[in-house]
Amino acid sequence: MNNNTTKLPVQKPKNTKLRIRFLLVLLFLSGLYIVALISTDFDVRASSASSLETLKRMFIDPIIDPSLYSEYPMYIGYMLETIAIAYAGLSIAAILAIPVGFLAARNMAKKYSYIGKAILNAIRAIPELIFAIIFVAAVGMGPYAGVLAISINSIGMLGKLYAEVIESIDMQKVDAIKASGGNRIQAMWYGVLPQVLPEFSSYAIYRFEIDVRASTVLGIVGAGGIGAPLLLATNQRNWEDVGMILIVVIIFVSLIDYISGYIRKRIV
């Protein structure tokens, strides 16, 4: 048996063009950064307090100074209002996103699924802060505007996730129900919903975590919650109040993350 094999010469790929393109892109980006640094005004307003003093007032004094403890119940109340805004907005969105999700699913809406996808894309393209500004101007300042902003924005994300869940179901179960004489409603009730409801619930709970954080920011534009006191305390350089608000937010968000994570594990 002849073990002699002819070795073909291995040619290294010509990467000269690739290097030239990389250098051109690098030069272009470097030029953009240089222009941005030259044209940006970095005039920072000086503060009489040092950075260490500010950090001490924000994260140490609210813990060790007993005279500040009386302010915590007020900020806890604002945080509970923030959680209520997120919960109300999510409750609306979790229900309204179901028909939109079915409309956007290819295996349900068929050729009309592009309508649902277009609706969801349009909603997701607008941040909840913009929705909050619009609803504050429409219905006035307060939690109602925050609930509307959270609900509309959550429909866009939940609807997309719902559609992906619906598209991944086992259609053989649905076809079996139809083949045995079941109508369209029975196929939906017994074939589709039992497959999608656990994941729908899991995604809705996960979205609640996001909505709590979003509701914290929406108060800045007057949509209720703890954002308005945070903005006011920051503008007044009242760092003790800023620290207390941040501590309350961190504690509540951490608790919600832990509880929702536990619930999602039990559901899925």
Secondary structure, DSSP 8 states (H G I E B T S, - for coil): ---------------HHHHHHHHHHHHHHHHHHHHHHHHS-------SS-HHHHHHHHHTHHHH-GGGGGGHHHHHHHHHHHHHHHHHHHHHHHHHHHHHHHHH-HHHHGGGHHHHHHHHHHHHTS-HHHHHHHHHHHH-SSHHHHHHHHHHHHHHHHHHHHHHHHHTS-HHHHHHHHHTT--HHHHIIIIIHHHHHHHHHHHHHHHHHHHHHHHHHHGGGTSSSSHHHHHHHHHTT-HHHHHHHHHHHHHHHHHHHHHHHHHHHHH-
